Amino acid sequence: MSWLRAIAVSAVLSLCVVTSPAAASSSFRNIDITTRDAVVLKGNVFTPDASGKHPTIVFITSWALPNLEYLAQAAQLADAGYVVVSYTPRGFYTSGGGIDTAGPKDIGDLTEVINWTLANTPAEPTRLGVAGVSYGAGMALIGAAFDSRIRAVAALSCWTDLTYSLFANNTRHLQSAGLLWLSAELTGTPSTELRQALTNFFANQNVPDVITYSQARGAATYLDRINANRPAILMANAYGDSFFAPNQLSDFFTKLTGPKRLELRPGDHAIPELTGILGLPNDAWTSTRRWFDYHLRGVSNGIGSESPVQLQIRGQSTYEGFASWSAISKSTARYNLSEVHWWSSEGDLTTGSQAAWSKTIIAGDDTVANGGIVLLTNGAEAITGEPPTAWIPAVDRDNAGVWQSDGFSSAQRVRGAAHLRLTLTPSNSGQTTIVAYLYDTDWSGTGSLVTHIPVTLRDAVAGQARTVDADFPATAYDIPSGHRLSLVIDTVDPLYADKAPAFSLVTFSSPSSAPSYVSLPLK
């Protein structure tokens, strides 16, 4: 789904001396699978040399990547006794047809790939799994709703609600959608429906049509069917996923009734899985292997008795396990926003009650607080362990509101989704946007980004107050003792297509009837 992933695939090919079929205890061949509408899908299959039937995994490739993406992982799984089929979905590379974006044609194709696999390999039909990263992950989840033969799923960097991914809090995700469109044009054949949906998305027109298109392409739409089929589902994502933010997964995970596991790690979209593409040791791929071994081979490896929610703490290598999503936090700390002081041009985050106040900023201009560059900014955290930073004193108080707490007397272990309530009044009618950032700020004023969220009002009325309630993307972050919590709210971020009109005004306020605050879920 990105140029980073393409580099990884190229590296796999360069290492084929390590992972070549000739050096493995399995055979390899390229395959063509012809679908019901005469579209030919390109793929490959690894078959164990041992006789008899074998558990089977079908890999669906990521957006804009060919079926060689999983070469290293497929070879290792085949050596362990799995039949492994990988294929490129319709519309990409040399597979025929137009890109269907996990629509009905794609899901029908998955069933036909399974049919081909059962007819042409020594696959055991009762021990079938489907897996993928990103695009392949989303299709694997949807496919489990429509094909009851799928008994286990590993969905890495997945989405469950495509509408949320495109329009979270009514804000269009500019960089991620733009990268998808560019890569689709470069590596495939976008369908007429996809081109129309993207045209409408970027033009901010016919939004209901885009929502209809996207709703049919998310597993959450088919949750009842998935629960009826009861596949064992592993989902893994990054806290900073700029394509598929993690909040959509928590609700979906909670509503699943079959065997399930949710893993969240630092990083951005598909970055936590990246080294595993090379066949190197990797936590996400280790879990995938253990998940399939347990549910398809009956290996007693302990994963079935482990806590089903696994959170890697940001900046650390350690994981914390929880029995459910609701168990990840035990308390909530609420910080009310105070009046902005004239001598500092910022307000306080305090646990005490506050009198009514208001603060007006000039909208439409960015500040040093921002979410960075899609894939790169949060992706670097997965490698370095260091989150993106901003120097809070440099935030222009004319273009942003800033509130800060006192230094904490003990570490604040944030687990889950922080919440923002804010009353705002735009000077213009129509559309306006705010972007809120939470920072862990040290003694020098350097803020490490904990989480951020955009919110767009599409039907604002000039001079009319609106109260916003929004959840930040979930995270697992420890704010050290002595550090402060900083809240910055501005109106522009390069990650998003929507922003407040230039030279308009936005007034933040805290009326007694609806006080403005931030709440932190704490362990």
C-alpha positions in Angstrom: 0.0 0.0 0.0 3.0 2.3 0.1 6.4 2.8 -1.4 7.9 1.5 1.8 6.1 -1.8 1.3 7.3 -1.9 -2.3 10.9 -1.6 -1.2 10.3 -4.5 1.2 9.0 -6.7 -1.6 12.0 -5.8 -3.7 14.2 -6.8 -0.9 12.4 -10.1 -0.6 13.2 -10.8 -4.3 16.8 -9.9 -3.8 17.0 -12.4 -0.9 15.4 -15.2 -2.9 18.6 -17.2 -2.5 17.5 -17.6 1.2 13.8 -18.3 0.6 13.9 -20.0 -2.8 11.6 -23.0 -3.3 14.6 -25.1 -4.2 16.1 -24.7 -0.7 12.8 -25.6 1.0 10.9 -28.8 1.8 8.0 -27.7 -0.4 7.3 -27.1 -4.1 6.5 -23.7 -5.6 4.7 -22.7 -8.8 2.9 -19.7 -10.3 -0.8 -20.1 -11.0 -3.6 -18.5 -13.0 -7.1 -18.6 -11.5 -10.0 -17.8 -13.9 -13.1 -16.3 -12.2 -16.8 -16.6 -13.0 -16.6 -13.4 -15.2 -13.5 -14.6 -17.0 -11.0 -12.4 -15.1 -7.7 -14.1 -14.6 -6.1 -13.7 -11.2 -2.3 -14.2 -10.9 -0.9 -16.0 -7.9 1.5 -18.6 -6.6 1.3 -21.7 -4.4 3.7 -23.5 -2.0 2.9 -27.2 -1.5 4.6 -29.3 1.2 6.4 -32.3 -0.1 4.9 -34.5 2.6 2.0 -36.7 1.5 -1.6 -36.3 2.8 -3.9 -33.3 3.4 -2.6 -30.1 4.9 -3.9 -27.0 6.7 -4.1 -24.2 4.2 -3.6 -20.4 4.2 -4.7 -18.0 1.5 -2.8 -14.7 1.4 -4.4 -11.7 -0.3 -1.9 -9.0 -1.3 -1.9 -5.4 -0.2 -3.1 -2.5 -2.3 -0.7 -1.9 -5.2 1.6 -4.9 -4.4 2.0 -8.2 -6.4 1.6 -11.7 -5.1 5.3 -12.0 -4.3 4.7 -9.8 -1.3 4.4 -12.8 1.1 7.1 -14.9 -0.5 9.3 -15.2 2.7 6.4 -15.9 5.1 4.7 -18.3 2.6 7.9 -20.3 2.3 8.3 -20.6 6.1 4.7 -21.7 6.5 5.0 -24.3 3.7 8.1 -25.7 5.4 6.0 -26.1 8.5 3.4 -28.1 6.6 0.9 -25.6 5.2 -0.4 -25.3 1.7 0.0 -21.5 1.0 -1.7 -19.7 -1.9 -1.0 -16.0 -2.5 -2.8 -14.0 -5.2 -3.1 -10.5 -6.5 -6.6 -9.1 -6.4 -8.4 -8.1 -9.6 -7.2 -4.8 -11.2 -3.7 -4.8 -9.9 -0.5 -5.7 -11.9 -1.2 -8.6 -14.3 -4.4 -9.7 -12.6 -7.3 -8.8 -14.9 -10.4 -6.7 -14.3 -10.8 -3.4 -12.6 -10.0 -2.6 -8.9 -13.1 -3.4 -6.9 -11.8 -2.1 -3.5 -13.0 -5.1 -1.5 -16.4 -5.0 -3.1 -18.6 -7.9 -4.1 -16.4 -8.9 -7.1 -13.3 -9.1 -4.8 -15.2 -11.2 -2.2 -16.5 -13.5 -4.9 -13.0 -13.9 -6.1 -11.8 -15.0 -2.7 -14.4 -17.8 -2.7 -13.2 -18.9 -6.2 -9.6 -18.9 -5.1 -10.6 -21.2 -2.2 -12.5 -23.4 -4.6 -9.4 -23.6 -6.8 -7.2 -24.4 -3.9 -9.3 -27.2 -2.6 -9.6 -28.7 -6.2 -5.9 -28.3 -7.1 -3.8 -28.8 -4.0 -3.7 -31.2 -1.0 -5.6 -28.7 1.1 -7.7 -29.9 4.0 -11.1 -28.2 3.6 -11.8 -28.1 7.4 -8.5 -26.3 8.2 -8.6 -23.2 6.1 -7.2 -19.7 7.0 -7.1 -16.4 5.2 -4.6 -13.6 5.9 -3.3 -10.3 4.5 -1.9 -7.0 5.3 -3.9 -3.8 4.7 -6.1 -4.3 1.6 -5.7 -8.1 2.0 -6.6 -7.9 5.7 -9.9 -6.0 5.0 -10.9 -8.5 2.4 -10.0 -11.5 4.6 -12.4 -10.1 7.3 -15.2 -9.5 4.8 -14.6 -12.8 3.2 -15.1 -14.6 6.5 -18.7 -13.3 6.5 -19.5 -14.8 3.1 -17.5 -18.1 3.1 -18.0 -20.3 6.1 -15.1 -22.5 5.1 -12.7 -19.8 6.5 -11.9 -21.0 10.0 -9.2 -18.6 10.9 -8.2 -15.0 9.9 -5.1 -12.9 10.5 -5.9 -9.3 9.5 -2.8 -7.1 9.9 -3.1 -3.3 9.5 -6.8 -3.9 8.8 -9.9 -1.8 8.6 -13.4 -2.7 9.7 -15.2 0.5 8.7 -14.1 2.1 5.5 -16.4 5.1 6.0 -14.7 5.9 9.3 -11.3 5.5 7.6 -12.2 8.1 5.0 -14.4 10.5 7.0 -13.6 10.1 10.7 -15.4 13.0 12.5 -16.5 14.2 9.1 -12.9 15.0 8.1 -11.4 13.8 4.9 -8.1 12.1 5.1 -6.1 13.8 2.3 -2.7 12.2 2.3 -3.7 8.6 2.8 -6.5 8.7 0.2 -4.3 10.6 -2.2 -1.6 7.9 -1.9 -4.1 5.2 -2.5 -5.3 6.9 -5.7 -1.8 7.5 -7.0 -0.6 4.0 -6.4 -3.8 2.5 -7.9 -3.2 4.5 -11.1 0.5 3.5 -11.2 0.1 -0.2 -10.5 -3.4 -1.2 -11.6 -6.7 -0.4 -13.4 -9.1 1.5 -11.2 -12.7 0.7 -11.9 -15.2 3.3 -13.0 -16.9 3.1 -9.6 -13.6 3.6 -7.8 -12.6 6.6 -9.9 -16.0 8.2 -9.3 -15.9 7.6 -5.6 -12.4 9.2 -5.3 -13.4 12.1 -7.6 -16.3 12.8 -5.3 -14.2 12.4 -2.2 -11.5 14.9 -3.3 -14.1 17.4 -4.7 -16.1 17.2 -1.4 -19.2 16.4 -3.4 -21.9 13.7 -3.5 -20.7 12.6 0.0 -23.7 10.2 0.5 -22.6 8.3 -2.6 -19.1 7.9 -1.3 -20.5 6.7 2.0 -22.7 4.2 0.3 -19.7 2.9 -1.7 -17.5 2.6 1.4 -20.1 1.0 3.7 -20.4 -2.0 1.4 -16.6 -2.4 1.8 -16.2 -2.8 5.6 -16.4 -5.9 7.7 -18.5 -4.0 10.3 -21.4 -4.0 7.9 -21.3 -7.8 7.9 -20.7 -8.4 11.6 -23.7 -10.6 12.1 -22.7 -12.9 9.3 -19.2 -13.1 10.7 -20.5 -14.0 14.1 -22.7 -16.7 12.6 -19.7 -18.3 10.9 -17.5 -17.9 14.0 -14.0 -17.9 12.5 -11.1 -17.3 14.8 -10.1 -13.7 14.1 -6.7 -12.1 14.9 -6.5 -8.3 14.2 -3.4 -6.2 14.6 -2.9 -2.5 13.9 -0.7 0.5 14.8 -1.7 3.3 17.2 -0.7 5.9 14.6 -2.2 4.2 11.6 -2.9 7.2 9.3 -5.1 5.0 7.0 -7.1 2.9 9.4 -7.1 4.5 12.9 -7.5 1.9 15.7 -10.8 3.1 17.2 -12.8 1.3 14.5 -11.3 -2.0 15.6 -12.1 -1.8 19.3 -15.9 -1.7 18.8 -15.8 -4.4 16.2 -13.6 -6.6 18.4 -15.9 -6.2 21.4 -18.9 -7.3 19.3 -17.2 -10.4 17.9 -18.5 -13.5 19.5 -16.1 -16.1 18.2 -12.4 -16.7 19.1 -10.6 -13.4 18.8 -7.4 -11.5 19.6 -6.5 -7.8 19.1 -3.0 -6.5 19.1 -1.9 -2.8 18.9 1.7 -1.6 18.4 3.5 1.7 17.9 3.9 2.9 14.3 1.9 3.7 11.2 0.1 1.8 8.6 1.7 -1.6 7.8 5.0 -0.6 9.5 4.8 -3.0 12.4 4.6 -5.9 9.9 7.3 -4.6 7.6 10.4 -6.6 8.7 8.3 -9.8 8.7 7.9 -9.3 4.9 11.6 -10.0 4.7 11.2 -13.2 6.8 12.9 -11.6 9.7 11.7 -12.1 13.3 8.6 -9.9 13.8 6.0 -9.8 16.6 3.0 -9.4 14.3 4.0 -12.3 12.1 5.0 -14.4 15.1 1.4 -14.0 16.4 0.0 -14.8 13.0 2.0 -18.1 12.9 0.9 -19.0 16.4 -2.7 -18.1 15.7 -2.8 -20.4 12.7 -0.9 -23.2 14.4 -3.4 -23.2 17.2 -6.6 -22.9 15.3 -5.7 -24.9 12.1 -3.2 -27.4 13.4 -4.2 -27.8 17.0 -0.8 -26.9 18.4 -0.8 -26.2 22.1 1.2 -23.0 22.0 -0.6 -21.1 24.7 -2.1 -18.4 22.5 -5.7 -19.7 23.2 -5.3 -19.0 26.9 -3.6 -15.7 26.7 -5.4 -12.4 27.3 -7.1 -11.5 24.0 -6.1 -7.8 24.0 -2.4 -7.2 23.7 -1.0 -3.7 23.8 2.6 -2.9 23.2 3.4 0.2 25.3 4.8 3.1 23.1 8.5 3.6 23.6 8.9 0.2 25.2 9.2 -3.4 24.0 6.8 -4.7 26.7 3.2 -5.8 26.2 0.3 -5.6 28.5 -2.5 -8.2 28.3 -6.2 -7.5 29.1 -9.3 -9.7 29.2 -11.4 -7.3 27.1 -11.2 -3.9 25.6 -13.2 -2.4 28.4 -10.6 -3.7 30.9 -7.6 -1.7 29.5 -8.4 1.4 31.7 -9.5 1.4 35.3 -10.1 5.1 35.9 -10.6 8.4 34.1 -8.9 11.7 34.9 -10.8 14.7 33.8 -9.1 18.0 33.1 -11.2 21.1 32.6 -10.1 23.9 30.3 -9.6 27.2 32.1 -9.8 30.7 30.8 -6.7 31.7 28.8 -4.4 34.0 30.8 -3.4 37.3 29.3 0.2 37.1 30.5 0.8 33.6 28.9 -1.8 33.4 26.2 -2.6 29.9 27.4 -5.0 28.3 29.8 -4.8 25.6 32.4 -5.9 22.0 32.4 -7.2 21.5 35.9 -9.3 19.1 37.9 -11.1 22.0 39.6 -14.3 23.5 38.3 -13.9 26.6 36.1 -16.0 29.7 35.5 -17.3 30.4 32.0 -14.8 31.8 29.5 -14.1 32.2 25.8 -11.0 32.4 23.6 -11.0 33.5 19.9 -8.3 32.4 17.3 -7.7 33.3 13.7 -8.4 30.2 11.7 -7.1 28.7 8.5 -3.4 28.9 9.3 -1.3 26.0 10.5 1.0 25.9 13.6 4.0 23.8 14.6 1.5 21.3 16.0 0.6 18.7 13.4 0.2 15.0 12.7 3.2 14.9 10.3 3.5 13.0 7.0 1.5 9.9 6.3 3.4 6.7 6.9 6.7 8.5 7.7 6.1 10.4 10.9 4.4 7.7 12.9 6.3 5.0 11.0 9.6 6.3 12.4 8.3 5.8 15.9 8.0 2.0 15.2 11.7 2.0 14.4 13.1 4.6 16.8 10.6 4.4 19.7 10.4 8.2 19.6 7.1 9.9 18.9 6.8 13.1 16.8 7.5 16.2 18.8 6.7 19.9 18.8 8.1 22.7 20.9 4.9 24.0 22.7 6.2 27.5 23.3 6.5 27.9 19.5 2.8 27.3 18.9 1.3 30.6 17.6 -1.3 31.5 20.1 -3.1 33.7 17.5 -3.8 30.6 15.5 -4.3 28.0 18.2 -5.6 27.6 21.7 -3.2 26.1 24.2 -3.9 24.6 27.7 -1.4 22.8 30.0 -1.6 20.9 33.2 0.7 21.2 36.2 3.6 18.7 36.3 2.3 15.2 37.3 3.4 13.9 40.7 3.4 10.3 39.3 3.4 8.6 35.9 0.1 8.8 34.0 -0.5 5.5 32.2 -2.9 6.3 29.4 -4.7 3.3 28.1 -7.4 3.7 25.5 -9.1 6.6 23.8 -9.0 10.1 25.5 -12.1 12.2 25.0 -12.5 15.9 24.1 -15.6 18.0 24.9 -15.4 21.5 23.5 -17.8 24.3 22.6 -16.9 26.3 19.6 -18.4 29.1 17.6 -17.3 29.8 14.0 -17.5 33.2 12.4 -18.5 31.6 9.0 -21.4 29.4 7.9 -20.9 26.1 6.1 -17.8 24.1 6.9 -15.1 24.6 9.5 -12.5 22.3 11.0 -10.5 22.0 14.3 -7.6 19.7 15.0 -6.8 18.8 18.7 -3.5 17.5 19.8 -2.5 16.0 23.2 1.2 16.2 24.0 3.4 14.9 26.8 5.5 18.0 27.6 8.8 17.9 29.4 10.6 20.7 31.4 12.0 22.3 28.3 8.6 22.7 26.6 9.2 19.8 24.1 5.9 18.0 23.6 5.8 14.4 22.4 2.6 13.7 20.5 0.4 11.3 22.4 -2.6 11.4 20.0 -4.5 13.8 17.9 -7.9 14.2 16.2 -9.6 16.3 13.5 -13.3 17.3 13.8 -15.2 19.0 10.9 -18.5 20.7 11.2 -20.1 20.6 7.7 -23.3 22.5 8.6 -21.9 25.3 10.9 -23.9 28.5 11.3 -22.0 31.7 11.7 -22.2 32.9 15.3 -23.9 29.7 16.6 -22.2 27.7 19.3 -21.7 24.0 18.8 -20.5 21.4 21.4 -18.1 18.8 20.0 -17.7 15.4 21.7 -15.0 13.3 20.1 -12.7 10.4 21.0 -9.0 10.6 20.2 -7.5 7.5 18.6 -6.7 4.9 21.3 -3.1 4.6 22.5 -1.0 3.1 25.3 1.4 5.8 26.5 3.1 6.5 29.8 3.5 10.2 30.6 6.5 10.4 33.0 6.3 11.9 36.5 7.1 15.6 36.3 5.9 16.0 32.8 2.7 18.0 31.8 -0.2 17.3 29.6 -0.6 19.9 26.8 -3.7 20.4 24.7 -3.3 22.3 21.4 -6.2 23.1 19.2 -5.7 24.7 15.8 -7.6 24.5 12.4 -5.2 23.1 9.8 -3.2 19.9 9.4 -1.5 18.6 6.2 -2.9 15.1 6.8 -6.4 16.3 6.1 -8.3 17.8 3.2 -10.6 19.9 5.4 -9.6 23.0 7.3 -11.2 26.2 8.6 -11.6 29.0 6.0 -8.6 31.4 5.9 -9.0 34.5 8.0 -12.2 33.3 9.6 -12.5 33.2 13.4 -13.2 30.3 15.8 -14.2 31.0 19.3 -13.6 28.3 22.0 -15.7 28.6 25.1 -16.8 26.7 28.2 -20.3 27.6 29.2 -21.6 26.5 32.5 -24.1 24.3 30.8 -21.4 22.3 28.8 -17.9 22.8 30.3 -15.0 22.1 28.0 -12.7 19.3 29.1 -10.3 16.5 28.2 -10.5 13.1 29.9 -7.7 10.6 30.0 -8.4 6.8 30.4 -5.8 5.5 32.9 -4.6 2.1 33.9 
